[in-house]
Amino acid sequence: MQKAILPLRYIGISQPMYGKTSHIGLKAIDFGWNSNYYEQSTVLLAPFDGKVVWKKGSSNTIAFESNEKVEFADGTIDYMTVITAHDNNAPSVGKTFKQGEVYSHSGKAGGVPLHCHLEVQKGKFKPYTEIKNTSYDGRYNSYIFPNTYIPYEALFIRNDELFTANKANNPYTWKKVGEMSNLIKIVKDENYDYKWSVDGNRYGDKYDITTQNGFGDTKLEEEGWELVLKTNASLFYGWNDNGVTKYFACGLEKSRGVNNQELEMDCVKDYNSCMAIACVGDELYFGSQEWIIKNKLNEAYGAITGMGLILAGKARDDMRKRLEGQFHQLAGRTIIGEDKEGNFMSYSIKGDDNKGGLTGKQAQEKCLELGFYNAIMLDGGSSVFREYMGKYDISTGRKVKNALLLYRKKKTQEPTEPTIDYKAKYEELEKNYNTLLGDYKSLESDYKTLIVENNDLNSDYKVLESDYKALSVENIELTKKLKQLTTELEMVKNDNAVLSDKLKKIKEIVN
């Protein structure tokens, strides 16, 4: 999957988002130019593999849409459209470009000073709505594109990107290729199935605590599932049992369909009022541990407990009993949740205890700011690690109790119908029709000839039929005479035999 990259290599901003000149209410940025970096500040490189799908107006505004879903700088996965304006010779609709190819330029189209106007649209292109006289002096109209995205949350910059020294000309923090932000938003790809899992071992097991690389769901991986996200999970503690330290999760630990801790144990029931999550297929269910046990635990493939931050869009300060100390201290944090649309949200930040990171309250405020609808805070401090799409952005050498995992697997594609060349099919049928039409006309001529011949033969037949009937009558009479003559002949033969015998006797007498 491609990362979407800022088209210009030199960052010098002549008008920021929501600017008063012509950007009132717009997440648009104007990029100026620099004589020392003329090419880098005027040449636009394709942010991804895509196609020009729209072009309009004297400003030569174009929309460049990604061919496939791309990775946003904030971790979102979706289609992206980059809208730019003012190229004097903007490419035409239908032109395609590979990522990194020159596809456009800064310019003066529309009667403006040399610059590039840039906006980002989440998803495939949708046209604008015009609102007149929106600038401070009434000279400019605003063209409002739907689903616009903050550019620095959408576009990465290259590792060799050039910046202005003057922060006033670049007030934003851009993320470089290869870096991940604290927030990762995971939008389900319709081409994949997803599944959540918890990996952990029962207390007292040799591996009841494990390093980050030791976690994974081997069963799912053997079935072809691909790991998307892995984070540390439960808070935990050690208990000395006759010289052997056993490690217990604070609250639930259901891993790969098995409860590693009995529900009546203190390490579980002491945290009934805390927030827990249940992994049921591709869904995460949030609620109090008590509610999860009652309603979702039996069907859950995995389950863990943590500190509740937000539930159904509301901040909760009643879902962290017995974890207050961990909540209030400054520390690195691991937070898992979802927004109102059901997109998965991962927020992780480094920080050792009281040496960086966030307090629980700060984490809660941050989650509300970022649009979390449900959010649970898990273990923090030196336990924090996170792997996303095969790469760690936060690592630790510490052993922890368990890990929360998100997998995906490519959906089985239904066999597609073979493509039919309807034009060729039509041409073939037309050819066959013309051949048959010729045969038909030839047969029609033969048919007409045969009709005439048939009429003549019918006339001859009628004459012959009449003769036949007359001859049939004669034949009957002759047959009768034949029988009579046959009878008479037999009688003559008999008489002849008698006479012959008498003649023989006479001859004997004469002799």
C-alpha positions as CSV (number, residue, x, y, z in Angstrom):
1,M,0.0,0.0,0.0
2,Q,1.4,3.4,-1.0
3,K,1.8,6.3,1.5
4,A,0.3,9.5,0.2
5,I,3.1,12.1,-0.2
6,L,3.0,15.9,-0.4
7,P,3.5,16.8,-4.1
8,L,6.0,19.7,-3.5
9,R,9.4,19.2,-2.0
10,Y,9.9,22.7,-0.7
11,I,7.5,23.8,2.0
12,G,6.8,27.6,2.0
13,I,3.3,28.5,2.8
14,S,1.9,31.8,1.4
15,Q,-1.6,31.4,2.8
16,P,-2.5,28.8,5.5
17,M,-5.7,27.0,6.1
18,Y,-8.7,29.2,7.0
19,G,-6.7,32.2,5.6
20,K,-8.6,35.5,5.3
21,T,-7.7,36.2,1.7
22,S,-9.4,33.3,0.0
23,H,-9.4,30.4,2.4
24,I,-12.1,31.4,4.9
25,G,-13.6,28.1,6.1
26,L,-11.2,26.0,3.9
27,K,-8.6,23.4,4.8
28,A,-6.7,24.7,1.9
29,I,-3.0,25.7,1.8
30,D,-1.2,27.9,-0.7
31,F,2.4,26.9,-1.4
32,G,4.6,29.8,-2.6
33,W,7.9,29.5,-4.4
34,N,11.6,30.2,-3.6
35,S,14.2,31.4,-6.1
36,N,16.9,29.2,-4.4
37,Y,14.6,26.1,-4.7
38,Y,12.6,27.0,-7.8
39,E,12.2,23.5,-9.2
40,Q,11.4,22.0,-5.8
41,S,8.8,24.7,-5.1
42,T,7.1,24.7,-8.5
43,V,7.2,21.1,-9.7
44,L,4.4,18.8,-8.4
45,L,5.2,15.1,-8.1
46,A,2.3,12.6,-8.1
47,P,1.4,11.8,-4.5
48,F,0.4,8.3,-5.4
49,D,-0.5,6.2,-8.5
50,G,-3.6,7.9,-9.8
51,K,-5.6,9.7,-12.5
52,V,-6.8,13.2,-13.3
53,V,-10.6,12.8,-12.9
54,W,-11.7,16.5,-13.1
55,K,-10.6,19.9,-14.4
56,K,-12.5,23.2,-14.2
57,G,-12.3,26.9,-14.4
58,S,-9.8,29.6,-15.4
59,S,-7.6,28.6,-12.5
60,N,-7.1,25.2,-14.1
61,T,-8.2,23.4,-10.9
62,I,-7.6,19.6,-11.2
63,A,-8.6,16.6,-9.1
64,F,-6.0,13.8,-8.9
65,E,-7.6,10.6,-7.5
66,S,-5.7,7.5,-6.2
67,N,-6.2,4.2,-8.1
68,E,-6.2,2.3,-4.9
69,K,-6.6,3.0,-1.2
70,V,-3.6,4.7,0.3
71,E,-2.2,5.3,3.8
72,F,-2.9,8.7,5.2
73,A,-0.3,10.4,7.5
74,D,-2.6,9.9,10.5
75,G,-3.0,6.2,9.8
76,T,-6.3,6.3,7.9
77,I,-6.6,3.9,5.0
78,D,-8.9,5.1,2.2
79,Y,-8.9,6.5,-1.3
80,M,-7.6,10.0,-1.6
81,T,-8.1,12.9,-4.0
82,V,-5.5,15.8,-4.1
83,I,-7.0,19.0,-5.6
84,T,-4.5,21.6,-6.9
85,A,-4.9,24.9,-8.9
86,H,-3.2,27.5,-11.0
87,D,-1.0,25.4,-13.3
88,N,-0.8,27.2,-16.6
89,N,-0.7,23.9,-18.5
90,A,-2.6,21.6,-16.2
91,P,-2.9,18.0,-17.4
92,S,-6.2,16.9,-19.0
93,V,-8.8,14.6,-17.6
94,G,-7.9,11.0,-18.0
95,K,-4.1,11.4,-17.7
96,T,-2.5,8.8,-15.4
97,F,0.7,9.2,-13.4
98,K,2.8,6.9,-11.2
99,Q,3.8,8.1,-7.7
100,G,6.8,10.5,-8.0
101,E,6.2,11.4,-11.6
102,V,5.8,15.1,-12.5
103,Y,2.1,15.6,-13.0
104,S,1.6,19.3,-12.6
105,H,3.2,22.7,-11.6
106,S,2.7,25.8,-9.6
107,G,1.5,28.6,-11.9
108,K,-0.4,31.9,-12.5
109,A,-3.6,30.5,-14.1
110,G,-6.6,32.6,-13.0
111,G,-4.5,35.8,-12.8
112,V,-2.8,35.1,-9.5
113,P,0.9,35.4,-8.3
114,L,2.9,32.2,-8.9
115,H,1.8,29.5,-6.4
116,C,0.0,26.2,-5.9
117,H,-3.3,26.0,-4.2
118,L,-3.7,22.5,-2.5
119,E,-6.6,20.7,-0.8
120,V,-7.1,17.0,0.1
121,Q,-10.3,15.1,-0.2
122,K,-10.9,11.8,1.7
123,G,-12.3,9.2,-0.7
124,K,-13.0,9.5,-4.3
125,F,-13.6,12.8,-5.9
126,K,-16.8,14.8,-5.3
127,P,-17.4,18.2,-6.9
128,Y,-17.6,21.5,-4.9
129,T,-20.4,23.8,-3.8
130,E,-19.7,27.5,-4.6
131,I,-20.3,30.2,-1.9
132,K,-20.0,33.8,-3.1
133,N,-18.1,36.7,-1.6
134,T,-16.6,34.9,1.4
135,S,-13.2,36.8,1.5
136,Y,-12.6,39.7,3.9
137,D,-12.9,42.2,1.0
138,G,-15.6,40.3,-0.9
139,R,-13.4,39.7,-4.0
140,Y,-13.3,35.9,-3.8
141,N,-15.8,33.1,-3.7
142,S,-15.3,29.9,-1.8
143,Y,-15.5,26.6,-3.5
144,I,-16.4,24.0,-0.8
145,F,-15.3,20.5,-1.6
146,P,-16.9,17.8,0.6
147,N,-14.9,15.5,2.8
148,T,-11.8,17.7,2.8
149,Y,-8.9,16.6,5.1
150,I,-6.2,18.6,6.9
151,P,-3.3,18.3,4.5
152,Y,-0.6,17.5,7.1
153,E,-2.8,14.8,8.6
154,A,-3.2,13.3,5.1
155,L,0.1,13.7,3.3
156,F,3.5,12.5,4.3
157,I,6.6,14.4,3.4
158,R,9.8,12.9,2.0
159,N,12.8,12.4,4.2
160,D,14.7,15.0,2.1
161,E,11.9,17.5,2.2
162,L,13.0,21.2,2.3
163,F,11.5,23.6,4.8
164,T,11.5,27.4,5.2
165,A,13.5,28.5,8.2
166,N,10.7,30.9,9.1
167,K,8.1,29.0,11.0
168,A,5.6,31.6,10.1
169,N,5.8,30.3,6.6
170,N,5.4,26.7,7.8
171,P,3.3,26.6,11.0
172,Y,2.4,22.9,10.6
173,T,4.0,19.7,11.8
174,W,4.4,17.2,8.9
175,K,5.1,13.6,9.3
176,K,7.9,12.1,7.3
177,V,7.7,8.9,5.3
178,G,8.5,6.0,7.7
179,E,7.1,7.8,10.7
180,M,3.8,7.0,12.4
181,S,1.8,9.5,14.4
182,N,0.6,8.9,17.9
183,L,-2.9,8.3,16.5
184,I,-3.5,5.6,14.0
185,K,-7.0,5.3,12.5
186,I,-7.8,2.0,10.9
187,V,-10.6,2.1,8.4
188,K,-11.8,-1.4,7.4
189,D,-10.9,-2.3,3.8
190,E,-13.9,-3.9,2.1
191,N,-11.6,-6.4,0.5
192,Y,-10.6,-7.9,3.9
193,D,-12.1,-9.6,6.8
194,Y,-10.9,-8.5,10.3
195,K,-10.5,-10.3,13.6
196,W,-9.3,-9.1,17.1
197,S,-7.4,-11.4,19.4
198,V,-5.6,-11.3,22.8
199,D,-2.4,-13.2,23.3
200,G,-1.5,-14.1,26.9
201,N,-0.6,-17.1,29.0
202,R,-2.0,-18.3,32.3
203,Y,-0.4,-17.1,35.5
204,G,2.4,-19.3,36.7
205,D,3.2,-20.4,33.2
206,K,6.8,-20.1,32.1
207,Y,5.8,-17.4,29.6
208,D,3.1,-15.6,31.8
209,I,5.0,-12.4,30.9
210,T,6.6,-12.1,27.5
211,T,8.6,-9.5,25.4
212,Q,6.9,-7.7,22.5
213,N,8.2,-10.0,19.8
214,G,6.9,-13.1,21.6
215,F,3.2,-12.1,21.1
216,G,1.1,-13.3,18.2
217,D,-1.8,-15.6,17.4
218,T,-0.2,-18.6,15.7
219,K,-3.5,-20.2,15.0
220,L,-4.8,-17.3,13.0
221,E,-1.4,-16.8,11.3
222,E,-1.4,-20.5,10.2
223,E,-4.9,-19.8,8.7
224,G,-3.5,-17.0,6.6
225,W,-4.4,-14.0,8.7
226,E,-2.1,-10.9,8.5
227,L,-1.2,-8.9,11.6
228,V,-2.3,-5.3,11.3
229,L,-1.8,-3.9,14.8
230,K,-0.2,-5.2,18.0
231,T,-0.1,-3.3,21.3
232,N,0.6,-4.1,24.9
233,A,-2.6,-4.6,26.9
234,S,-3.4,-5.4,30.5
235,L,-2.0,-3.8,33.6
236,F,-0.5,-6.6,35.7
237,Y,1.3,-7.5,39.0
238,G,3.6,-10.2,40.4
239,W,2.7,-12.4,43.4
240,N,5.3,-14.5,45.3
241,D,4.0,-18.0,45.7
242,N,6.4,-20.1,47.8
243,G,9.4,-18.5,46.1
244,V,7.9,-18.5,42.6
245,T,6.6,-15.2,41.2
246,K,3.4,-15.6,39.3
247,Y,2.1,-12.7,37.2
248,F,-1.6,-11.8,37.2
249,A,-3.5,-9.5,34.8
250,C,-5.6,-6.8,36.5
251,G,-9.0,-8.0,35.5
252,L,-10.0,-10.2,32.6
253,E,-7.6,-12.2,30.5
254,K,-9.3,-14.3,27.9
255,S,-6.9,-15.4,25.2
256,R,-7.7,-17.4,22.1
257,G,-11.1,-18.4,23.6
258,V,-9.7,-19.5,27.0
259,N,-10.1,-17.7,30.3
260,N,-6.7,-17.6,31.8
261,Q,-8.0,-16.3,35.2
262,E,-11.0,-17.6,37.1
263,L,-13.8,-15.0,37.5
264,E,-14.0,-15.5,41.3
265,M,-10.3,-14.7,41.8
266,D,-9.5,-11.3,43.4
267,C,-7.3,-10.4,40.5
268,V,-10.5,-10.4,38.4
269,K,-13.5,-9.4,40.6
270,D,-11.6,-6.5,42.2
271,Y,-11.8,-4.7,38.8
272,N,-15.5,-5.3,38.0
273,S,-16.3,-1.6,37.8
274,C,-13.3,-0.9,35.5
275,M,-13.8,-0.7,31.7
276,A,-13.1,-3.9,29.8
277,I,-13.2,-4.9,26.1
278,A,-14.4,-8.1,24.4
279,C,-13.1,-9.2,21.1
280,V,-15.9,-10.7,19.1
281,G,-14.9,-11.3,15.5
282,D,-14.1,-8.0,13.9
283,E,-15.8,-6.0,16.7
284,L,-14.6,-4.6,20.0
285,Y,-17.3,-4.3,22.7
286,F,-16.7,-1.7,25.4
287,G,-18.3,-1.6,28.9
288,S,-17.7,-2.2,32.5
289,Q,-16.0,-5.5,33.3
290,E,-19.1,-6.7,35.0
291,W,-21.2,-5.9,31.9
292,I,-18.7,-7.7,29.6
293,I,-18.7,-10.8,31.8
294,K,-22.5,-10.9,31.8
295,N,-23.2,-10.1,28.1
296,K,-20.1,-10.8,25.9
297,L,-17.5,-12.9,27.6
298,N,-18.9,-16.3,26.6
299,E,-18.8,-15.5,22.9
300,A,-15.6,-13.4,23.1
301,Y,-12.4,-14.8,21.5
302,G,-10.4,-12.4,23.8
303,A,-11.0,-10.0,26.6
304,I,-9.0,-7.6,28.8
305,T,-9.6,-4.9,31.4
306,G,-8.2,-1.4,31.7
307,M,-9.0,2.2,32.7
308,G,-12.2,3.6,31.2
309,L,-11.8,7.0,29.4
310,I,-14.8,7.4,27.1
311,L,-17.9,5.3,26.6
312,A,-20.6,6.2,24.0
313,G,-19.0,9.6,23.4
314,K,-19.0,10.7,27.1
315,A,-16.0,11.0,29.4
316,R,-16.1,8.5,32.3
317,D,-14.4,8.9,35.6
318,D,-16.0,6.0,37.3
319,M,-14.4,3.1,35.4
320,R,-10.9,2.9,36.9
321,K,-11.3,1.7,40.5
322,R,-8.1,0.4,42.1
323,L,-6.1,1.9,39.2
324,E,-6.2,5.6,40.3
325,G,-2.5,5.7,40.9
326,Q,-1.6,4.6,37.4
327,F,-4.3,7.0,36.0
328,H,-3.1,10.2,37.6
329,Q,0.7,9.9,37.1
330,L,2.5,11.2,34.0
331,A,3.5,8.2,31.8
332,G,3.6,6.7,28.4
333,R,0.1,5.5,27.3
334,T,-1.6,2.9,25.2
335,I,-5.1,3.7,24.3
336,I,-7.5,1.6,22.1
337,G,-10.9,2.7,20.9
338,E,-13.1,3.6,18.0
339,D,-14.8,6.7,16.5
340,K,-18.5,7.1,16.0
341,E,-18.3,5.5,12.5
342,G,-16.7,2.4,14.0
343,N,-13.2,3.0,12.7
344,F,-10.6,1.5,15.0
345,M,-8.4,4.1,16.8
346,S,-4.9,3.4,18.4
347,Y,-3.2,6.2,20.4
348,S,0.2,5.4,21.8
349,I,2.8,7.7,23.2
350,K,6.2,7.1,24.8
351,G,7.1,8.2,28.3
352,D,8.6,6.6,31.4
353,D,6.8,7.1,34.7
354,N,6.8,10.8,35.6
355,K,9.2,11.5,32.7
356,G,7.0,12.3,29.7
357,G,3.8,11.1,28.2
358,L,0.4,12.1,29.5
359,T,-1.6,11.9,32.7
360,G,-4.9,10.0,32.5
361,K,-6.9,13.2,32.5
362,Q,-4.7,14.6,29.7
363,A,-5.2,11.3,27.8
364,Q,-8.9,11.6,28.2
365,E,-9.0,15.1,26.9
366,K,-6.8,14.1,24.0
367,C,-9.2,11.3,23.1
368,L,-12.2,13.6,23.1
369,E,-10.2,16.1,20.9
370,L,-9.3,13.3,18.4
371,G,-12.9,12.1,18.1
372,F,-12.9,8.8,20.1
373,Y,-16.4,7.5,20.8
374,N,-15.2,4.7,23.0
375,A,-11.7,4.6,24.6
376,I,-9.9,2.3,27.1
377,M,-6.4,3.1,28.5
378,L,-4.3,0.0,29.0
379,D,-0.9,-0.5,30.6
380,G,1.6,2.4,30.1
381,G,5.0,3.7,31.0
382,S,7.9,1.3,30.0
383,S,5.3,-1.4,29.0
384,V,4.2,0.6,25.9
385,F,4.9,-0.9,22.5
386,R,3.1,-0.8,19.2
387,E,3.5,-2.5,15.9
388,Y,1.5,-1.4,12.8
389,M,1.7,-3.1,9.5
390,G,4.9,-4.9,10.4
391,K,6.8,-1.9,11.8
392,Y,7.3,-0.8,15.5
393,D,7.0,2.9,16.2
394,I,7.3,2.3,19.9
395,S,9.4,-0.5,21.3
396,T,10.3,-1.8,24.8
397,G,12.5,-4.5,26.2
398,R,10.2,-5.1,29.1
399,K,8.2,-8.3,29.5
400,V,4.4,-7.7,29.8
401,K,1.4,-9.8,30.6
402,N,-0.4,-9.9,27.2
403,A,-1.0,-8.1,23.9
404,L,-4.0,-6.9,21.9
405,L,-3.9,-7.9,18.3
406,L,-5.8,-7.0,15.1
407,Y,-5.6,-9.3,12.1
408,R,-7.0,-9.2,8.6
409,K,-7.4,-11.7,5.7
410,K,-8.1,-11.1,2.1
411,K,-11.7,-12.1,1.2
412,T,-12.2,-15.0,-1.2
413,Q,-13.0,-13.5,-4.5
414,E,-16.0,-14.8,-6.3
415,P,-15.2,-16.0,-9.8
416,T,-15.9,-13.3,-12.2
417,E,-17.9,-13.8,-15.4
418,P,-15.7,-13.8,-18.5
419,T,-15.7,-10.5,-20.3
420,I,-17.8,-10.6,-23.4
421,D,-16.8,-8.6,-26.4
422,Y,-20.4,-7.6,-27.4
423,K,-19.2,-5.7,-30.5
424,A,-17.4,-8.8,-31.9
425,K,-20.4,-10.9,-30.9
426,Y,-22.7,-8.6,-32.8
427,E,-20.5,-8.6,-35.9
428,E,-20.3,-12.4,-35.9
429,L,-24.1,-12.7,-35.5
430,E,-24.6,-10.1,-38.3
431,K,-22.3,-12.1,-40.6
432,N,-24.2,-15.3,-39.9
433,Y,-27.5,-13.5,-40.5
434,N,-26.4,-12.2,-43.9
435,T,-25.3,-15.8,-44.9
436,L,-28.6,-17.2,-43.8
437,L,-30.5,-14.4,-45.6
438,G,-28.7,-15.4,-48.9
439,D,-29.6,-19.1,-48.3
440,Y,-33.2,-18.1,-47.6
441,K,-33.6,-16.1,-50.9
442,S,-32.1,-19.0,-52.9
443,L,-34.5,-21.5,-51.3
444,E,-37.4,-19.1,-51.8
445,S,-36.7,-19.2,-55.6
446,D,-36.5,-23.0,-55.6
447,Y,-39.8,-23.1,-53.6
448,K,-41.6,-21.0,-56.2
449,T,-40.4,-23.3,-59.0
450,L,-41.5,-26.4,-57.1
451,I,-44.9,-24.9,-56.4
452,V,-45.5,-24.7,-60.2
453,E,-44.3,-28.2,-60.8
454,N,-46.5,-29.4,-57.9
455,N,-49.5,-27.8,-59.5
456,D,-48.8,-29.6,-62.8
457,L,-48.3,-32.9,-61.1
458,N,-51.5,-32.5,-59.1
459,S,-53.4,-32.0,-62.5
460,D,-51.8,-35.2,-63.9
461,Y,-52.6,-37.0,-60.7
462,K,-56.2,-36.2,-60.9
463,V,-56.4,-37.6,-64.5
464,L,-54.5,-40.7,-63.5
465,E,-56.7,-41.1,-60.5
466,S,-59.9,-41.1,-62.7
467,D,-58.3,-43.7,-65.0
468,Y,-57.3,-45.7,-62.0
469,K,-60.8,-45.8,-60.7
470,A,-62.2,-47.0,-64.1
471,L,-59.5,-49.7,-64.4
472,S,-60.2,-50.8,-60.9
473,V,-63.8,-51.5,-61.8
474,E,-62.7,-53.4,-64.9
475,N,-60.2,-55.3,-62.9
476,I,-62.9,-56.5,-60.5
477,E,-65.0,-57.9,-63.4
478,L,-62.0,-59.5,-65.1
479,T,-61.0,-61.0,-61.8
480,K,-64.5,-62.7,-61.5
481,K,-64.2,-64.0,-65.1
482,L,-60.7,-65.3,-64.3
483,K,-62.0,-67.3,-61.3
484,Q,-64.9,-68.7,-63.5
485,L,-62.5,-69.7,-66.3
486,T,-60.1,-71.2,-63.8
487,T,-63.0,-73.4,-62.5
488,E,-64.0,-74.4,-66.0
489,L,-60.4,-75.2,-66.8
490,E,-60.2,-77.6,-63.8
491,M,-63.3,-79.3,-65.0
492,V,-61.9,-79.7,-68.5
493,K,-58.7,-81.1,-67.1
494,N,-60.7,-83.6,-65.1
495,D,-62.7,-84.6,-68.2
496,N,-59.5,-84.8,-70.2
497,A,-58.0,-87.1,-67.7
498,V,-61.1,-89.4,-67.9
499,L,-61.1,-89.4,-71.7
500,S,-57.4,-90.1,-71.7
501,D,-57.9,-93.1,-69.5
502,K,-60.7,-94.4,-71.7
503,L,-58.6,-93.8,-74.8
504,K,-55.8,-95.9,-73.4
505,K,-58.2,-98.7,-72.6
506,I,-59.6,-98.6,-76.2
507,K,-56.1,-98.7,-77.6
508,E,-55.4,-101.8,-75.5
509,I,-58.6,-103.5,-76.8
510,V,-57.7,-102.6,-80.4
511,N,-54.3,-104.0,-80.0
